[in-house]
Amino acid sequence: MKEQIVHIIEDDCAVRESLDLLLRSAGLAPRLHASAREFLECKAEPNGCVVTDIRMADMSGIELLAEMKTRRILLPAVVMTAFADVPLAVKAMKLGAIDFIEKPFDDELMVGSIRAALARNADPGGLDAQVGAARRRLAGLTARERDVLHGLVKGKLNKTIAFELGISVRTVETHRANLMTKTQSESLSELIRLSLLTEETEVG
């Protein structure tokens, strides 16, 4: 079996080199690309995964994911950004990203996310098991908690969700905390990914 390559697509040289060092120390095989276009020109083999920044000067991470989909470059992707932007995270995940990580990122979280992407690529059939697991994690939510989740996936602020549901911001915060606990999610991006996997929340 060919070695799985982790394609790092990042226009910040310092971040590229930092990721290169991190992944090599974790026993992974990174390949660095200074831009999305450089990656697209390399004609990557269908093994491995992509780690891409969202905001890049030449072509954004979202544009890259869309282009990969058009070209049928079927590599799972992890996207990273310095800006917490939930609608952008949802858009990236709908285009095939399996995780959305904020900078500065935790090294263990990044390596864990990349290993999950590589596992997905090695065993595409494992997606059914992930969907089943996601459904079980969301099964215990109340109707109100699902309403709050719907708002979060839409990228709405707590105060907006509170206004639309006719409840207080504090109550929204409580429901949000319950969502994280009940689904055993360590981050908002993980919670969003669960929702998208199971199509529990309509995303427009």
Number of C-alpha atoms within 10 A of each C-alpha: 5 7 9 18 18 24 21 25 26 25 19 12 12 10 16 19 14 10 20 20 13 17 18 11 10 12 8 18 15 22 14 19 19 16 22 24 14 13 18 15 8 9 9 15 13 14 19 26 27 26 28 27 27 25 18 18 9 13 13 18 25 22 16 22 27 17 15 16 14 10 10 10 16 17 25 25 28 26 23 23 20 13 12 15 12 19 16 17 27 24 16 24 23 16 19 18 23 22 24 31 24 16 13 10 12 11 13 11 12 21 16 12 19 24 16 17 24 21 16 19 21 14 10 10 10 12 13 11 10 15 17 12 15 20 18 12 19 20 12 13 16 13 9 12 19 19 17 23 24 19 21 20 23 19 17 16 13 19 15 14 22 19 12 12 14 9 12 14 16 12 12 24 15 12 20 19 12 15 23 15 12 14 19 13 16 11 12 19 21 18 22 23 23 22 24 19 21 16 12 16 19 11 15 8
